[in-house]
Amino acid sequence: MRSIKLKSRQSLPNVKYLIDVYKDGKYFVGVAKGLDYTGVGKTIDEAIKNTKKSVKLALQWCLENGTLEKALKECEFKVISKYTY
């Protein structure tokens, strides 16, 4: 089971996930495991960077629409602590 820490309703949680990178022709494709978000790049580093950006944008959208915790739980992430500061 994956884990998340929810900091507050206004900020994104610390979500830990793995990124698999595949070669597709002359491009690399990063896939965030468990989240199914992807990023593409001409290098492995660029694919990883774009995958992280994709995940961040998706999580921000969920946060803004009040569905973040539900979406992460559906991906089998588990809240390990809730705190605000």
C-alpha positions in Angstrom: 0.0 0.0 0.0 1.3 3.5 -0.9 1.3 6.3 1.6 0.4 10.0 1.8 0.6 12.7 4.4 -2.0 15.4 4.2 -0.6 18.7 5.4 -3.7 20.9 5.1 -6.6 21.6 2.8 -4.5 24.3 1.0 -1.4 22.4 0.1 -0.6 19.2 -1.8 0.3 16.1 0.3 3.6 14.4 0.2 2.8 11.5 -2.1 5.5 8.8 -2.7 5.3 6.9 -5.9 7.7 5.1 -8.4 8.2 6.2 -12.0 8.9 3.5 -14.6 10.6 4.8 -17.8 10.2 3.2 -21.2 11.8 3.9 -24.5 9.3 4.5 -27.3 11.1 5.2 -30.6 13.3 8.2 -30.0 11.4 9.3 -26.9 11.3 8.2 -23.3 7.9 7.8 -21.5 7.6 8.0 -17.7 4.7 6.3 -16.0 3.8 7.1 -12.4 3.0 3.7 -10.9 -0.3 3.5 -9.2 -1.4 6.9 -10.5 -1.2 6.2 -14.2 0.0 9.6 -15.2 2.7 9.9 -17.8 5.3 12.3 -19.1 7.4 12.2 -22.3 10.9 13.5 -23.0 13.9 13.2 -25.3 15.9 12.0 -22.3 15.2 9.9 -19.3 15.5 12.9 -17.0 13.1 14.9 -19.1 10.6 12.1 -19.0 10.8 11.9 -15.2 10.5 15.7 -14.8 7.5 15.8 -17.1 5.9 12.8 -15.3 6.3 14.6 -11.9 4.8 17.7 -13.4 1.8 15.6 -14.7 1.2 14.1 -11.3 1.5 17.5 -9.6 -1.0 19.1 -12.0 -3.5 16.2 -11.5 -3.2 16.4 -7.7 -3.7 20.2 -7.8 -6.8 19.8 -9.9 -8.2 17.2 -7.4 -7.3 19.4 -4.4 -9.1 22.4 -6.0 -12.2 20.3 -6.7 -12.3 18.6 -3.3 -11.6 15.1 -4.6 -7.9 14.6 -3.6 -8.3 12.3 -0.7 -10.9 10.2 -2.5 -8.8 10.0 -5.7 -5.7 8.9 -3.8 -7.6 6.3 -1.8 -9.0 4.9 -5.0 -5.4 4.5 -6.2 -4.8 2.5 -2.9 -2.8 5.3 -1.2 -3.2 5.3 2.6 -3.2 8.5 4.7 -0.5 8.0 7.4 -1.1 11.3 9.2 -3.1 14.5 8.9 -1.7 17.7 10.3 -1.7 21.4 9.6 0.9 24.1 10.3 
